Amino acid sequence: MKCLPKKIGIIGTGHLAGFLVEGMVKSGADCEFTLSPRGAQTAASLTEKFGAKIGTDNQSVIDVSDLIIIAVLPDIAKNVLEGLKFTNSQVVLSTMAGVSHATMSELVSPASTACTMMPGLSNSLGIGPSILYPNNPVAESFLKALGPVHTFTDWNSYQTASVFGGFSGNTFIFMKQIIDWFISQGLDDITAKNLIAETLRGNAEALLQSPLSVDELISTVATPGGITARGAISLKNDGADKAWHDALNAISQKIKSTQ
Ligand SMILES: NC(=O)c1ccc[n+]([C@@H]2O[C@H](COP(=O)([O-])OP(=O)(O)OC[C@H]3O[C@@H](n4cnc5c(N)ncnc54)[C@H](OP(=O)(O)O)[C@@H]3O)[C@@H](O)[C@H]2O)c1
């Protein structure tokens, strides 16, 4: 992590800011956070738990930071950033879904700019993947402390990949639906939650470690005429594959409509 600056500022002290500060502190990285004062309750809690400082206003956060993370909601990005002053030695990392690199570069000039997307919660555990556009050693070393990093050299591919941010949150909704079914059939809450989470963690690890393609893996677990095949037929008949396809298209359209 030799490119990681010590002084990191965050504009937008909400849920994501909390995950980032927690993940960095747990990683043992030698850095100090200064947070913007809005989201006062979260800021106070991050000060108490992790020793983060709180700026008097957004400009004061920028003035003491070498890496500045922008984590406000995408539709207020312009209003928040217009009028703030950056220097050419600073790096600004935008976490805002859909706000384009071109727009960010204009808003924070002369600082250098990069854009990222991440799941958030798993980054607080140091295992959340991030995507990054374009390559930026400072931003990359920050994200690497929070999980694996995938760097993109063209904006269109980055935008497509950023759909995974919405997909990530939807997997929690998916897991809740499955957990609730087991509970409705009489399993206790903890067993249902652990069984589903452990199954998905194990399968994800198998996918990451196996040399086989996804189709080959499926053929090893789906015994012809067995229970996986029975479930797959029901899912197909009820349009589950189309529903996921449509959801990913909807997330993609929302990202592309922000700019
Ligand atoms: N949550 C995630 O896991 C996640 C993951 C990836 C990317 N993101 C991206 O991260 C961004 C933030 O998401 P979030 O979930 O953290 O949202 P959030 O919890 O609503 O946090 C946004 C924060 O921005 C603050 N804010 C509002 N106006 C401001 C201003 N003028 N100056 C400074 N701060 C201001 C809000 O303060 P008040 O409460 O006082 O209004 C709030 O604390 C979004 O663009 C989202 O796309 C989030």
The ligand as a Gaussian input file, in Angstrom:
#p B3LYP/6-31G(d) Opt

LIG

0 1
 N      -24.422000       2.334000       0.758000
 C      -23.615000       1.594000       0.012000
 O      -23.308000       0.421000       0.349000
 C      -23.042000       2.134000      -1.284000
 C      -22.234000       1.283000      -2.066000
 C      -21.647000       1.785000      -3.228000
 C      -21.856000       3.091000      -3.595000
 N      -22.664000       3.903000      -2.842000
 C      -22.824000       5.313000      -3.261000
 O      -22.411000       6.136000      -2.190000
 C      -23.181000       7.317000      -2.131000
 C      -23.729000       7.454000      -0.717000
 O      -24.577000       6.356000      -0.422000
 P      -25.028000       6.073000       1.076000
 O      -25.792000       4.798000       1.032000
 O      -23.874000       6.214000       1.988000
 O      -26.052000       7.299000       1.277000
 P      -26.500000       7.968000       2.653000
 O      -26.420000       6.984000       3.762000
 O      -27.798000       8.652000       2.362000
 O      -25.375000       9.070000       2.890000
 C      -25.305000      10.272000       2.173000
 C      -24.758000      11.319000       3.131000
 O      -24.593000      12.546000       2.379000
 C      -24.852000      13.607000       3.315000
 N      -25.087000      14.877000       2.641000
 C      -26.243000      15.370000       2.124000
 N      -26.033000      16.605000       1.632000
 C      -24.716000      16.878000       1.823000
 C      -23.895000      18.007000       1.547000
 N      -24.378000      19.110000       0.933000
 N      -22.598000      17.961000       1.894000
 C      -22.075000      16.854000       2.503000
 N      -22.815000      15.771000       2.817000
 C      -24.114000      15.787000       2.468000
 C      -26.072000      13.103000       4.065000
 O      -26.224000      13.853000       5.261000
 P      -27.684000      14.069000       5.940000
 O      -28.040000      12.722000       6.503000
 O      -27.410000      15.116000       6.961000
 O      -28.605000      14.501000       4.826000
 C      -25.696000      11.644000       4.300000
 O      -24.967000      11.514000       5.502000
 C      -24.271000       7.188000      -3.212000
 O      -23.912000       7.983000      -4.308000
 C      -24.274000       5.716000      -3.576000
 O      -24.546000       5.513000      -4.962000
 C      -23.234000       3.462000      -1.683000

